[in-house]
Amino acid sequence: MTRLISLAASLIALLASSTAIAQVSPESASRRAAAQPNVIDLDTITVTAARAERSTAETPQSVQVIDSKEIEQQLKFSPNAATALGKLVPGYAMPTQTVSSASENYRGRDLLVMIDGVPMNTPLRDVSRILSLIDLNTVDRIEVVAGASSLYGAGATGGTVNFITKKAAEGKPRITVNTAIRAFTRNIGRSLAPEASVTVSGKVPDGVDYLFSGQIRGAGRTFDGAGRELPSDGLLGQGGGDRYKAGNLLAKLGYDFAGGKRIELNASWIGFDQAPKYLTNYAPPFARPDLSKPYVGQSVLEDTKSVSLRYSDPDFALGRLSVLGYYNDIKKRFNFSTFSYPYNSQVYYSFNPLSPTSPDNQTTLYSQRGVNVTIDTPLDRLLPGAKLTWGGDLIQERTWQTLTNGQDVFTPLKQTTAAGFGQLQIPVGERLVLRGGLRYEHFSLSVGNYTRPAAYAAVAANNALGYQSFVLPALNVVGGSFDYSALTTNIGATFKLGDTSEIFGGFSQGFALPDVGAFTRRAGVSTQYACPVQSPNCLPASRRSISYAAIAPDAQIVNNYELGIRGSYDRFKGSLTGYISTSDEGVTFDPVSNTMSQQKERIWGVEATVDVTVTDAFTMGTVLSYREGRYDTNGDGKLDSNLPNNRIGSPWRGMLYGSYRFVNGMQLRVEGEAFSDRDVAIDLRGTRYKLKGAATMNVALTAPVWEGEAYVAVNNLFDRSYQNPTATSVRNLPNYSWGRTVTLGFRKTF
């Protein structure tokens, strides 16, 4: 109790000392003008925050709902969903501008990504790639819930984002077409990036409603603000933003029964294929293409298929029923990369020390995964306005990863998860709403036996090369069956100050599973299991095996404390939120002892946005955030060092934007983005990796043409050359951001 009071006091002090203003769900000017031009609505309906329909006024957490008009606005600048989140969601890291979302965390922790309530993460071998490949043309709204949550299972230690796709409207079939072409002004011909999207929707009278959508896009070369070509794999094995073809398909079929019952079938495919031309030079001063080394591996690939079936019944005997069954089939192939000290100091071995990288040193991840049930039960007979949301999840997941020759690189994994949860919401009078709940999760993990392939590695040494190389012989990893569980809770309240404003706050927990695949892939990766290059099979028989049982991972429980205020008045809307996020168990793997280390962490921050309708034609707003964090590096229980850059990045971030609609229907949007330096010690030795701050500007002009909408958008208007803080933090190797790009596009609905 003392600790809770202390943390609450810290939150209040954090809010009081901040110069930030407010957190808000951004909405487009056109929607506000069409509804109530002088009033900004606050009471947005959301389903993600409670697994049932609730308004933001009933939610004791920071919630943002990015509507379709704002999504269409951001599509003018970029088709990348991570780019939209990086601009509009305070606390979300800047995008890497590649296919990978590595280090794109939320409040310094993990983000759970869902499409229509279906989780798209791969928790047994975490790979952050899907976010950049979602087709925003199919998305009706994006719901973002900040802070730790376990409502949908593992992965939401920093927050949850749910991309809710469009639904067919009543009436005749509608066709929406969006086409665009992008290019870097430094080299237009070699950087052309075309895209096209078509969506068809409709409803048969008294019958099936349908929506079919397809998108295809591609990209040529990419360049920074100094005109230098950017590498195809600057983040080492993750994939880049150049020389790719990508596509999305979505099919939705629904049928409404009498009494509001509904059944809906969704099927989607997300594809990506990148064909790099050169390997990457990871030597300082920054990542760049190595024009002397052509790329010889297979293409970088994403092949994600998902099918879901949802049944809902608002008049179920126990309340509103929702049953969702889904199946994901995921295939992700990574870049081929070669030995390069110090950034790529470990590769699978060819047994040729002059060319140590195996030709099969390229991996492909496979993952297949559930059913969840939600029942929203009104309790009006017991207490007017009270609601109990309850249900359960059952998920079975299989994950494995292989070299191009088919050899496993970590133990094949199979996990069954069973969970039950309950969320109770109670109104107290006309102003106060209390909400709290529990979730219990049980995991049964099966770890298969496998042989970790032989590897070639290097460590620092005082010689001409600057490193000493050695061989890690093939190692037998013994698996087994393991059970573990997690109990998480949340409690919070909202208090109405008036008709359109409230104070909110509370405590919530989320959890993250250890990256089991990464642990077993690195089993025995230490000098204790090393051999000289001249004698690559020196280990005695007694040291050629290792047991997975030595790791015995537990879930990382994250505690989130939050306090905020949100509201609207006439043409103003905003909110201000402060938070503290703590955890006692880390997920850092120690290859020397082959165990998982435990460390305390604390992250704190303030998030804000403001939205103001200055006139019926002119709107402006801002998105601001600050975050910082520390952790225990030596196990003494003290938070003695700052968290590394891949967790925090630039502490201060902000965007100022404005939109003006002319009397002839044209609209101008201007965005200014900025982020700060970070130069802090991340361990007791005082190690520092400086991130450099910068600022840039984006502009978009839209005009009505042929009963549609033509647009031109410019990113990085002044063609500034600056380092991307998130991409740089992945390997502590400078990666430069994109230079100036220009987009020409046209959208029309028939």
RADA-V147749 format. One record per residue. RES is the residue in three letters. PHI is phi in whole degrees, 0 to 359 (NA if undefined). D_CENTER is the distance of its C-alpha to the mean C-alpha in Angstrom with 1 decimal. Layout:
res-><RES:RES>
phi-><PHI:PHI>
d_center-><D_CENTER:D_CENTER>
This chain:
res-><MET:THR:ARG:LEU:ILE:SER:LEU:ALA:ALA:SER:LEU:ILE:ALA:LEU:LEU:ALA:SER:SER:THR:ALA:ILE:ALA:GLN:VAL:SER:PRO:GLU:SER:ALA:SER:ARG:ARG:ALA:ALA:ALA:GLN:PRO:ASN:VAL:ILE:ASP:LEU:ASP:THR:ILE:THR:VAL:THR:ALA:ALA:ARG:ALA:GLU:ARG:SER:THR:ALA:GLU:THR:PRO:GLN:SER:VAL:GLN:VAL:ILE:ASP:SER:LYS:GLU:ILE:GLU:GLN:GLN:LEU:LYS:PHE:SER:PRO:ASN:ALA:ALA:THR:ALA:LEU:GLY:LYS:LEU:VAL:PRO:GLY:TYR:ALA:MET:PRO:THR:GLN:THR:VAL:SER:SER:ALA:SER:GLU:ASN:TYR:ARG:GLY:ARG:ASP:LEU:LEU:VAL:MET:ILE:ASP:GLY:VAL:PRO:MET:ASN:THR:PRO:LEU:ARG:ASP:VAL:SER:ARG:ILE:LEU:SER:LEU:ILE:ASP:LEU:ASN:THR:VAL:ASP:ARG:ILE:GLU:VAL:VAL:ALA:GLY:ALA:SER:SER:LEU:TYR:GLY:ALA:GLY:ALA:THR:GLY:GLY:THR:VAL:ASN:PHE:ILE:THR:LYS:LYS:ALA:ALA:GLU:GLY:LYS:PRO:ARG:ILE:THR:VAL:ASN:THR:ALA:ILE:ARG:ALA:PHE:THR:ARG:ASN:ILE:GLY:ARG:SER:LEU:ALA:PRO:GLU:ALA:SER:VAL:THR:VAL:SER:GLY:LYS:VAL:PRO:ASP:GLY:VAL:ASP:TYR:LEU:PHE:SER:GLY:GLN:ILE:ARG:GLY:ALA:GLY:ARG:THR:PHE:ASP:GLY:ALA:GLY:ARG:GLU:LEU:PRO:SER:ASP:GLY:LEU:LEU:GLY:GLN:GLY:GLY:GLY:ASP:ARG:TYR:LYS:ALA:GLY:ASN:LEU:LEU:ALA:LYS:LEU:GLY:TYR:ASP:PHE:ALA:GLY:GLY:LYS:ARG:ILE:GLU:LEU:ASN:ALA:SER:TRP:ILE:GLY:PHE:ASP:GLN:ALA:PRO:LYS:TYR:LEU:THR:ASN:TYR:ALA:PRO:PRO:PHE:ALA:ARG:PRO:ASP:LEU:SER:LYS:PRO:TYR:VAL:GLY:GLN:SER:VAL:LEU:GLU:ASP:THR:LYS:SER:VAL:SER:LEU:ARG:TYR:SER:ASP:PRO:ASP:PHE:ALA:LEU:GLY:ARG:LEU:SER:VAL:LEU:GLY:TYR:TYR:ASN:ASP:ILE:LYS:LYS:ARG:PHE:ASN:PHE:SER:THR:PHE:SER:TYR:PRO:TYR:ASN:SER:GLN:VAL:TYR:TYR:SER:PHE:ASN:PRO:LEU:SER:PRO:THR:SER:PRO:ASP:ASN:GLN:THR:THR:LEU:TYR:SER:GLN:ARG:GLY:VAL:ASN:VAL:THR:ILE:ASP:THR:PRO:LEU:ASP:ARG:LEU:LEU:PRO:GLY:ALA:LYS:LEU:THR:TRP:GLY:GLY:ASP:LEU:ILE:GLN:GLU:ARG:THR:TRP:GLN:THR:LEU:THR:ASN:GLY:GLN:ASP:VAL:PHE:THR:PRO:LEU:LYS:GLN:THR:THR:ALA:ALA:GLY:PHE:GLY:GLN:LEU:GLN:ILE:PRO:VAL:GLY:GLU:ARG:LEU:VAL:LEU:ARG:GLY:GLY:LEU:ARG:TYR:GLU:HIS:PHE:SER:LEU:SER:VAL:GLY:ASN:TYR:THR:ARG:PRO:ALA:ALA:TYR:ALA:ALA:VAL:ALA:ALA:ASN:ASN:ALA:LEU:GLY:TYR:GLN:SER:PHE:VAL:LEU:PRO:ALA:LEU:ASN:VAL:VAL:GLY:GLY:SER:PHE:ASP:TYR:SER:ALA:LEU:THR:THR:ASN:ILE:GLY:ALA:THR:PHE:LYS:LEU:GLY:ASP:THR:SER:GLU:ILE:PHE:GLY:GLY:PHE:SER:GLN:GLY:PHE:ALA:LEU:PRO:ASP:VAL:GLY:ALA:PHE:THR:ARG:ARG:ALA:GLY:VAL:SER:THR:GLN:TYR:ALA:CYS:PRO:VAL:GLN:SER:PRO:ASN:CYS:LEU:PRO:ALA:SER:ARG:ARG:SER:ILE:SER:TYR:ALA:ALA:ILE:ALA:PRO:ASP:ALA:GLN:ILE:VAL:ASN:ASN:TYR:GLU:LEU:GLY:ILE:ARG:GLY:SER:TYR:ASP:ARG:PHE:LYS:GLY:SER:LEU:THR:GLY:TYR:ILE:SER:THR:SER:ASP:GLU:GLY:VAL:THR:PHE:ASP:PRO:VAL:SER:ASN:THR:MET:SER:GLN:GLN:LYS:GLU:ARG:ILE:TRP:GLY:VAL:GLU:ALA:THR:VAL:ASP:VAL:THR:VAL:THR:ASP:ALA:PHE:THR:MET:GLY:THR:VAL:LEU:SER:TYR:ARG:GLU:GLY:ARG:TYR:ASP:THR:ASN:GLY:ASP:GLY:LYS:LEU:ASP:SER:ASN:LEU:PRO:ASN:ASN:ARG:ILE:GLY:SER:PRO:TRP:ARG:GLY:MET:LEU:TYR:GLY:SER:TYR:ARG:PHE:VAL:ASN:GLY:MET:GLN:LEU:ARG:VAL:GLU:GLY:GLU:ALA:PHE:SER:ASP:ARG:ASP:VAL:ALA:ILE:ASP:LEU:ARG:GLY:THR:ARG:TYR:LYS:LEU:LYS:GLY:ALA:ALA:THR:MET:ASN:VAL:ALA:LEU:THR:ALA:PRO:VAL:TRP:GLU:GLY:GLU:ALA:TYR:VAL:ALA:VAL:ASN:ASN:LEU:PHE:ASP:ARG:SER:TYR:GLN:ASN:PRO:THR:ALA:THR:SER:VAL:ARG:ASN:LEU:PRO:ASN:TYR:SER:TRP:GLY:ARG:THR:VAL:THR:LEU:GLY:PHE:ARG:LYS:THR:PHE>
phi-><NA:299:294:296:297:297:292:298:297:296:297:298:295:297:294:295:274:274:262:291:244:191:251:207:277:293:227:284:293:296:293:296:294:289:269:229:298:253:227:260:286:257:275:286:279:224:249:293:290:222:61:202:296:218:271:299:294:260:252:276:221:290:229:238:239:267:274:295:293:291:298:298:297:288:298:295:274:197:277:276:296:296:295:296:296:298:278:263:250:295:99:272:292:296:290:282:66:234:289:267:255:304:70:278:266:238:55:78:224:283:246:274:255:230:237:54:82:263:297:248:286:239:295:285:210:295:229:266:229:293:300:286:253:291:276:292:297:265:265:276:203:240:256:239:248:277:94:298:205:240:302:248:99:285:112:258:282:255:166:228:234:236:271:261:283:290:241:292:266:297:105:292:302:240:237:243:240:228:235:203:221:241:199:274:292:291:201:298:299:269:241:302:225:275:207:209:223:229:234:239:217:180:215:288:308:56:218:281:259:216:213:234:219:219:223:222:209:212:209:265:282:237:223:269:292:265:85:275:291:272:286:281:213:295:263:67:90:271:103:239:241:237:49:230:235:222:208:221:229:219:229:230:233:224:215:260:267:298:81:84:292:212:233:220:248:240:221:219:221:237:231:206:216:247:243:299:262:229:288:254:268:265:286:303:269:199:290:202:295:263:294:270:231:296:287:241:272:284:292:278:226:229:219:245:245:216:230:220:228:239:236:229:217:287:247:299:305:257:130:277:255:223:240:234:246:213:218:250:234:241:226:228:252:261:292:280:219:248:301:203:280:262:282:230:269:218:224:289:271:271:66:234:298:284:218:288:283:296:296:262:284:211:243:231:259:238:212:230:218:NA:223:227:234:231:233:254:256:286:241:299:293:271:205:307:88:285:218:238:257:212:164:200:228:223:228:240:233:239:221:209:218:229:286:294:272:92:285:295:250:212:296:302:241:222:225:247:243:236:216:226:215:211:233:251:237:230:279:238:72:266:246:255:234:256:216:202:190:227:218:245:235:239:244:243:251:250:250:280:287:198:248:291:298:296:230:248:219:212:230:298:207:270:218:297:281:87:207:243:265:204:246:255:300:306:228:279:251:268:269:153:246:221:242:206:215:215:244:235:218:208:207:196:207:236:232:286:272:195:292:230:210:202:262:222:175:164:233:216:236:221:216:234:284:298:286:300:300:295:298:287:294:262:303:73:274:199:295:295:247:262:229:297:301:288:225:289:236:275:290:291:303:291:242:259:225:212:256:295:301:293:274:42:288:246:292:272:267:245:257:240:247:220:214:201:222:218:179:217:212:54:262:250:213:185:200:225:227:242:214:227:238:232:206:258:241:271:231:275:266:257:291:292:261:57:229:266:280:242:216:281:221:217:236:223:186:228:230:203:214:224:228:230:269:294:223:296:257:238:234:210:192:213:234:228:205:223:208:204:200:225:211:267:269:237:77:267:87:259:278:262:218:284:298:294:296:288:256:250:66:289:298:258:220:199:221:243:222:211:228:230:256:279:294:274:95:290:223:245:236:236:235:244:245:209:213:263:291:215:214:228:282:253:204:287:279:84:299:227:230:285:258:261:283:194:217:211:221:232:221:223:236:241:218:289:219:51:60:231:221:262:213:228:228:233:263:53:309:264:54:286:260:209:279:282:295:287:297:296:285:299:238:55:237:305:236:272:280:297:280:290:238:237:239:244:210:212:233:208:246:262>
d_center-><33.2:34.1:30.7:29.1:31.6:30.9:27.2:27.9:30.4:27.9:25.5:28.5:29.5:26.1:26.2:29.8:29.4:26.6:27.5:24.4:25.2:22.9:19.6:19.7:18.3:19.1:21.5:23.4:27.1:28.4:27.3:28.7:31.9:32.3:32.0:33.5:33.9:34.9:32.5:28.7:27.7:25.6:25.8:22.8:22.4:19.2:18.7:15.3:16.6:19.6:19.4:22.3:23.3:23.5:23.9:22.0:25.4:25.3:21.9:22.2:18.6:16.9:15.9:15.1:16.0:15.6:18.5:19.6:21.7:19.0:16.8:20.0:20.5:17.3:18.0:21.1:19.3:16.6:15.4:11.9:9.4:7.3:10.8:11.6:8.9:10.1:13.5:13.7:11.6:13.4:11.7:8.4:9.2:10.9:9.6:11.5:13.3:13.1:11.9:9.8:6.5:8.7:9.0:6.3:6.3:7.3:11.1:11.3:9.7:7.2:4.7:6.4:5.8:9.5:12.0:15.3:14.6:14.1:11.4:9.9:8.8:11.8:12.6:16.0:14.8:11.2:10.1:6.8:8.3:8.1:5.8:8.7:11.3:11.2:14.6:14.6:18.4:18.2:16.1:18.4:16.1:12.6:12.8:10.8:12.3:12.1:13.3:13.7:14.5:15.9:16.9:14.9:15.3:13.5:10.0:9.7:11.3:9.6:9.0:8.4:7.7:10.4:11.5:15.3:17.3:20.8:24.0:27.4:29.8:33.4:36.0:36.4:33.8:31.5:30.1:27.5:27.3:25.0:26.0:25.1:25.9:24.4:26.0:26.2:29.5:30.3:30.9:30.6:32.2:30.0:26.7:27.0:23.8:24.9:23.0:24.4:23.2:25.7:25.2:28.3:28.6:31.6:33.4:36.7:39.1:39.1:36.9:33.6:30.9:28.7:25.9:25.5:23.2:22.8:21.2:22.1:21.2:22.0:22.3:25.0:25.0:22.9:24.6:24.2:26.3:29.2:29.4:28.3:26.6:23.1:22.6:21.0:19.4:19.0:16.4:18.8:18.1:14.7:16.0:16.6:16.9:20.6:23.1:21.0:21.6:18.9:19.6:18.5:20.8:20.7:23.7:24.2:27.6:28.6:31.9:33.1:35.9:38.4:37.4:33.9:32.8:30.2:28.9:26.1:25.1:21.9:21.5:19.0:18.6:16.1:17.8:17.5:20.4:20.8:24.3:24.5:28.0:28.1:26.8:25.2:27.3:25.5:28.6:28.6:28.5:25.3:23.6:25.5:26.9:29.8:32.3:34.7:32.6:31.7:28.7:30.3:27.5:26.1:23.5:19.8:18.8:16.2:18.0:16.1:18.4:18.0:20.9:21.1:24.2:24.2:27.5:28.0:31.3:31.8:35.3:34.6:37.2:34.8:32.8:29.9:28.7:25.5:25.3:22.3:22.7:20.3:20.2:17.6:19.0:16.7:18.0:16.3:18.9:18.3:20.5:24.0:24.8:28.0:29.2:28.8:29.5:27.8:24.3:24.9:27.6:27.2:27.7:29.3:33.0:35.4:38.4:39.5:39.1:39.8:36.8:34.7:31.6:32.0:31.7:29.5:27.0:24.1:22.0:20.6:18.3:19.2:17.8:19.4:18.7:20.7:22.3:21.7:24.4:24.3:27.5:27.9:31.5:33.4:35.7:38.0:41.1:40.3:38.8:38.3:34.6:33.3:30.6:29.4:26.2:26.3:25.6:24.2:21.9:23.1:20.9:22.2:20.0:21.5:19.8:21.7:21.5:24.5:26.1:27.5:30.8:29.3:29.6:27.0:25.1:24.1:25.7:25.0:23.2:23.8:22.6:23.7:22.1:24.1:23.2:25.0:24.1:26.0:25.2:28.3:28.7:32.0:33.5:36.0:38.3:37.1:34.7:32.9:30.3:29.3:26.5:25.9:25.0:24.7:22.8:24.2:22.5:24.5:23.4:25.9:24.8:27.1:27.0:29.1:31.5:30.9:32.1:29.8:31.0:32.9:31.1:32.4:31.1:32.3:32.6:33.9:37.8:40.5:41.8:41.9:38.6:36.9:35.7:37.2:36.1:36.6:35.9:33.9:36.0:34.6:33.9:34.2:31.5:32.8:30.5:31.3:30.2:28.4:27.7:25.7:24.5:22.6:23.9:21.8:23.0:22.4:24.9:25.0:27.1:27.4:30.7:31.9:33.6:34.6:34.0:30.7:29.6:28.6:27.7:25.0:23.8:23.6:22.3:19.5:18.4:15.5:15.5:13.8:15.8:17.0:16.0:19.4:19.4:18.9:21.7:24.2:23.5:24.6:27.5:30.5:28.9:31.3:34.7:36.2:35.7:36.6:39.6:41.2:40.6:44.3:44.1:40.8:41.9:43.4:41.8:44.3:43.7:42.9:39.8:38.3:36.4:33.8:32.6:29.0:30.6:30.6:26.9:26.8:23.2:22.5:19.4:18.1:18.8:17.2:19.3:18.2:21.1:20.7:23.4:23.5:25.6:24.9:27.4:29.1:32.5:34.1:32.0:29.6:26.4:24.3:23.1:22.7:20.7:21.1:19.3:19.9:17.8:19.8:19.9:23.0:21.8:19.6:18.4:20.1:22.3:25.7:27.2:30.7:31.1:28.7:27.3:24.2:24.8:24.3:23.6:23.2:20.5:20.4:18.0:19.3:18.7:19.6:17.8:19.7:20.2:23.5:24.6:28.3:30.5:33.1:35.2:34.8:34.0:32.0:28.7:26.8:24.0:21.9:18.5:19.0:17.3:18.5:17.3:19.0:19.3:21.9:22.5:25.5:26.2:29.6:29.5:32.0:29.9:29.7:26.6:28.2:25.6:22.6:19.2:18.4:16.7:13.6:13.0:14.5:14.9:17.1:18.2:19.3:17.5:19.0:19.6:22.9:23.5:26.4:27.6:31.2:32.7:36.1:39.0:38.9:35.4:33.6:30.6:29.4:26.0:25.7:22.6:23.0:20.1:20.7:19.4:21.5:22.8:22.1:24.9:25.1:26.4:23.9:26.6:30.3:31.5:30.1:27.7:26.1:23.7:24.0:21.3:23.0:22.3:22.9:23.1:23.0:23.9:23.0:25.5:25.7:29.0:29.3:32.7:34.2:35.7:37.3:36.0:32.5:30.3:30.4:28.2:27.9:25.0:25.0:22.1:23.3:26.6:28.6:27.2:26.4:25.8:23.2:20.8:17.1:16.2:12.7:14.2:17.3:16.0:14.8:18.5:20.3:21.6:21.8:19.9:21.0:19.2:20.4:23.8:25.1:24.1:26.0:25.1:27.8:27.0:28.6:27.5:30.0:30.3:33.6>
